[in-house]
Amino acid sequence: ARSIRTRAINWKKLGLNRSLQVWLMVAEKLLENLLLRAEQIASAMTVRGFTSPNEHKVEWHQLRIRWCDWLALASLLVFWGVRLTWGWKI
């Protein structure tokens, strides 16, 4: 969509048929890039030894919120409270 905006296309001048052609070209390029990226990721996984989900087990650990996390959240809330209270006046 950014590629469309940067070209400053006059949509009214193009008409419906040509507008659809432009959007189809953009969608085709997007799909092509997505499939290329998926192929690159698959190649990288193969090189790193990934064979199948059943043989490649990942051990997960339980995420726990500690006191320093609560302190960071409280600081963030205080910051945004001050910012919203006095920030509009500056």
ChimeraX commands (.cxc) that place a marker at each C-alpha (Angstrom):
marker #1 position 0.00,0.00,0.00 radius 0.5
marker #1 position 2.92,2.34,0.68 radius 0.5
marker #1 position 4.16,1.77,-2.85 radius 0.5
marker #1 position 0.79,2.97,-4.13 radius 0.5
marker #1 position 0.78,6.11,-1.96 radius 0.5
marker #1 position 4.33,7.14,-2.89 radius 0.5
marker #1 position 3.52,7.11,-6.59 radius 0.5
marker #1 position 0.69,9.65,-6.17 radius 0.5
marker #1 position -1.63,7.81,-8.54 radius 0.5
marker #1 position -4.68,9.72,-9.74 radius 0.5
marker #1 position -7.35,7.05,-9.22 radius 0.5
marker #1 position -10.16,9.00,-10.87 radius 0.5
marker #1 position -8.12,9.40,-14.03 radius 0.5
marker #1 position -7.28,5.68,-14.13 radius 0.5
marker #1 position -10.80,4.38,-13.90 radius 0.5
marker #1 position -12.07,1.22,-12.28 radius 0.5
marker #1 position -10.48,-1.32,-14.64 radius 0.5
marker #1 position -6.97,0.12,-14.47 radius 0.5
marker #1 position -7.27,0.67,-10.71 radius 0.5
marker #1 position -8.04,-3.02,-10.26 radius 0.5
marker #1 position -5.05,-3.88,-12.44 radius 0.5
marker #1 position -2.76,-1.77,-10.24 radius 0.5
marker #1 position -4.08,-3.40,-7.06 radius 0.5
marker #1 position -3.74,-6.88,-8.57 radius 0.5
marker #1 position -0.12,-6.15,-9.48 radius 0.5
marker #1 position 0.57,-5.00,-5.91 radius 0.5
marker #1 position -1.16,-8.08,-4.45 radius 0.5
marker #1 position 0.78,-10.35,-6.80 radius 0.5
marker #1 position 4.10,-8.77,-5.77 radius 0.5
marker #1 position 3.16,-9.05,-2.10 radius 0.5
marker #1 position 2.28,-12.74,-2.45 radius 0.5
marker #1 position 5.50,-13.37,-4.38 radius 0.5
marker #1 position 7.55,-11.74,-1.61 radius 0.5
marker #1 position 5.73,-13.70,1.10 radius 0.5
marker #1 position 6.36,-17.01,-0.63 radius 0.5
marker #1 position 10.01,-16.12,-1.22 radius 0.5
marker #1 position 10.42,-15.27,2.47 radius 0.5
marker #1 position 8.75,-18.55,3.50 radius 0.5
marker #1 position 11.15,-20.45,1.26 radius 0.5
marker #1 position 14.13,-18.63,2.80 radius 0.5
marker #1 position 12.92,-19.46,6.31 radius 0.5
marker #1 position 12.44,-23.12,5.37 radius 0.5
marker #1 position 15.98,-23.25,3.98 radius 0.5
marker #1 position 17.38,-21.64,7.13 radius 0.5
marker #1 position 15.53,-24.13,9.32 radius 0.5
marker #1 position 16.89,-27.04,7.29 radius 0.5
marker #1 position 20.45,-25.73,7.52 radius 0.5
marker #1 position 20.10,-25.39,11.30 radius 0.5
marker #1 position 19.04,-29.02,11.63 radius 0.5
marker #1 position 15.28,-28.76,11.99 radius 0.5
marker #1 position 13.74,-31.94,10.59 radius 0.5
marker #1 position 10.20,-32.24,11.95 radius 0.5
marker #1 position 8.17,-30.86,14.87 radius 0.5
marker #1 position 8.10,-34.28,16.56 radius 0.5
marker #1 position 11.89,-34.58,16.63 radius 0.5
marker #1 position 12.65,-30.96,17.43 radius 0.5
marker #1 position 11.34,-30.38,20.94 radius 0.5
marker #1 position 11.71,-27.00,22.60 radius 0.5
marker #1 position 11.56,-26.81,26.37 radius 0.5
marker #1 position 9.51,-23.87,27.56 radius 0.5
marker #1 position 9.90,-22.19,30.92 radius 0.5
marker #1 position 7.17,-20.63,32.99 radius 0.5
marker #1 position 7.14,-16.84,32.78 radius 0.5
marker #1 position 6.84,-15.21,36.18 radius 0.5
marker #1 position 6.42,-11.54,36.97 radius 0.5
marker #1 position 8.88,-10.53,39.67 radius 0.5
marker #1 position 9.04,-7.44,41.86 radius 0.5
marker #1 position 11.27,-5.55,39.42 radius 0.5
marker #1 position 8.67,-6.09,36.68 radius 0.5
marker #1 position 5.94,-4.69,38.93 radius 0.5
marker #1 position 8.20,-1.74,39.73 radius 0.5
marker #1 position 8.71,-1.05,36.01 radius 0.5
marker #1 position 4.96,-1.25,35.37 radius 0.5
marker #1 position 4.21,1.10,38.27 radius 0.5
marker #1 position 6.85,3.56,37.04 radius 0.5
marker #1 position 5.35,3.45,33.57 radius 0.5
marker #1 position 1.86,4.14,34.93 radius 0.5
marker #1 position 3.15,7.06,37.01 radius 0.5
marker #1 position 5.01,8.44,33.99 radius 0.5
marker #1 position 1.93,8.28,31.76 radius 0.5
marker #1 position -0.26,9.72,34.50 radius 0.5
marker #1 position 2.06,12.71,34.85 radius 0.5
marker #1 position 2.42,13.01,31.09 radius 0.5
marker #1 position -1.33,13.03,30.50 radius 0.5
marker #1 position -2.03,15.35,33.42 radius 0.5
marker #1 position 0.56,18.07,32.80 radius 0.5
marker #1 position 1.73,17.21,29.31 radius 0.5
marker #1 position -1.18,18.84,27.52 radius 0.5
marker #1 position -0.44,22.24,29.06 radius 0.5
marker #1 position 3.13,22.50,27.78 radius 0.5
marker link #1:1,2 radius 0.2
marker link #1:2,3 radius 0.2
marker link #1:3,4 radius 0.2
marker link #1:4,5 radius 0.2
marker link #1:5,6 radius 0.2
marker link #1:6,7 radius 0.2
marker link #1:7,8 radius 0.2
marker link #1:8,9 radius 0.2
marker link #1:9,10 radius 0.2
marker link #1:10,11 radius 0.2
marker link #1:11,12 radius 0.2
marker link #1:12,13 radius 0.2
marker link #1:13,14 radius 0.2
marker link #1:14,15 radius 0.2
marker link #1:15,16 radius 0.2
marker link #1:16,17 radius 0.2
marker link #1:17,18 radius 0.2
marker link #1:18,19 radius 0.2
marker link #1:19,20 radius 0.2
marker link #1:20,21 radius 0.2
marker link #1:21,22 radius 0.2
marker link #1:22,23 radius 0.2
marker link #1:23,24 radius 0.2
marker link #1:24,25 radius 0.2
marker link #1:25,26 radius 0.2
marker link #1:26,27 radius 0.2
marker link #1:27,28 radius 0.2
marker link #1:28,29 radius 0.2
marker link #1:29,30 radius 0.2
marker link #1:30,31 radius 0.2
marker link #1:31,32 radius 0.2
marker link #1:32,33 radius 0.2
marker link #1:33,34 radius 0.2
marker link #1:34,35 radius 0.2
marker link #1:35,36 radius 0.2
marker link #1:36,37 radius 0.2
marker link #1:37,38 radius 0.2
marker link #1:38,39 radius 0.2
marker link #1:39,40 radius 0.2
marker link #1:40,41 radius 0.2
marker link #1:41,42 radius 0.2
marker link #1:42,43 radius 0.2
marker link #1:43,44 radius 0.2
marker link #1:44,45 radius 0.2
marker link #1:45,46 radius 0.2
marker link #1:46,47 radius 0.2
marker link #1:47,48 radius 0.2
marker link #1:48,49 radius 0.2
marker link #1:49,50 radius 0.2
marker link #1:50,51 radius 0.2
marker link #1:51,52 radius 0.2
marker link #1:52,53 radius 0.2
marker link #1:53,54 radius 0.2
marker link #1:54,55 radius 0.2
marker link #1:55,56 radius 0.2
marker link #1:56,57 radius 0.2
marker link #1:57,58 radius 0.2
marker link #1:58,59 radius 0.2
marker link #1:59,60 radius 0.2
marker link #1:60,61 radius 0.2
marker link #1:61,62 radius 0.2
marker link #1:62,63 radius 0.2
marker link #1:63,64 radius 0.2
marker link #1:64,65 radius 0.2
marker link #1:65,66 radius 0.2
marker link #1:66,67 radius 0.2
marker link #1:67,68 radius 0.2
marker link #1:68,69 radius 0.2
marker link #1:69,70 radius 0.2
marker link #1:70,71 radius 0.2
marker link #1:71,72 radius 0.2
marker link #1:72,73 radius 0.2
marker link #1:73,74 radius 0.2
marker link #1:74,75 radius 0.2
marker link #1:75,76 radius 0.2
marker link #1:76,77 radius 0.2
marker link #1:77,78 radius 0.2
marker link #1:78,79 radius 0.2
marker link #1:79,80 radius 0.2
marker link #1:80,81 radius 0.2
marker link #1:81,82 radius 0.2
marker link #1:82,83 radius 0.2
marker link #1:83,84 radius 0.2
marker link #1:84,85 radius 0.2
marker link #1:85,86 radius 0.2
marker link #1:86,87 radius 0.2
marker link #1:87,88 radius 0.2
marker link #1:88,89 radius 0.2
marker link #1:89,90 radius 0.2
view
